[in-house]
Amino acid sequence: MEDSDEEWYCQFEMNIKDVRLMYGAVCYALETWPGYPKRPIEEQEYLKYLRTQLFSMIADYSFTRIE
């Protein structure tokens, strides 16, 4: 049986500084994305998804740190 790429995954931990840096990098990638057909449309869709997920992490951190 062959393993597909979709069955493989990994996890890693980031602190809030890492999340903010990654969010900035993803936003920059979206701003400078050259568009289809130079890059696959799925790439842009994934970057938008990733941006939303990272923003949610930042918002959650900010909300839970309110004193």
C-alpha positions as CSV (number, residue, x, y, z in Angstrom):
1,M,0.0,0.0,0.0
2,E,1.3,3.4,-1.0
3,D,1.2,6.3,1.5
4,S,-0.4,9.5,0.1
5,D,1.0,12.9,1.0
6,E,-2.4,13.8,2.6
7,E,-2.1,11.0,5.2
8,W,1.2,12.5,6.5
9,Y,1.1,15.4,9.0
10,C,3.3,17.1,11.6
11,Q,2.8,19.4,14.5
12,F,5.0,22.1,16.0
13,E,4.7,24.7,18.7
14,M,5.1,28.4,18.3
15,N,5.0,31.2,20.9
16,I,3.0,34.4,20.2
17,K,6.1,36.1,18.7
18,D,6.5,33.3,16.2
19,V,2.8,33.4,15.3
20,R,2.9,37.2,14.7
21,L,6.0,36.8,12.5
22,M,4.4,34.0,10.5
23,Y,1.2,36.1,10.1
24,G,3.3,39.0,8.7
25,A,5.1,36.6,6.3
26,V,1.8,35.2,5.1
27,C,0.2,38.6,4.6
28,Y,3.3,39.7,2.6
29,A,3.0,36.5,0.5
30,L,-0.6,37.4,-0.3
31,E,0.2,41.0,-1.1
32,T,3.0,40.0,-3.5
33,W,1.3,36.9,-4.9
34,P,1.9,37.0,-8.7
35,G,-1.5,35.5,-9.5
36,Y,-2.7,32.7,-11.7
37,P,-1.3,31.2,-14.0
38,K,2.1,32.0,-12.6
39,R,1.2,30.3,-9.3
40,P,-1.6,27.8,-8.7
41,I,-4.9,29.3,-7.4
42,E,-4.9,26.7,-4.6
43,E,-1.8,28.4,-3.2
44,Q,-3.6,31.7,-2.8
45,E,-6.6,30.0,-1.2
46,Y,-4.3,28.2,1.2
47,L,-2.5,31.4,2.1
48,K,-5.9,33.1,2.9
49,Y,-6.9,30.1,5.1
50,L,-3.5,30.3,6.9
51,R,-3.8,34.0,7.4
52,T,-7.2,33.5,9.0
53,Q,-6.0,30.8,11.3
54,L,-3.0,32.8,12.4
55,F,-5.1,35.9,13.0
56,S,-7.4,33.7,15.1
57,M,-4.5,32.6,17.2
58,I,-3.4,36.3,17.7
59,A,-6.9,37.3,18.6
60,D,-7.3,34.4,21.1
61,Y,-4.0,35.3,22.7
62,S,-5.0,39.0,23.0
63,F,-8.4,38.1,24.4
64,T,-7.1,35.7,27.0
65,R,-4.3,38.1,28.1
66,I,-6.7,41.0,28.9
67,E,-6.3,41.8,32.6
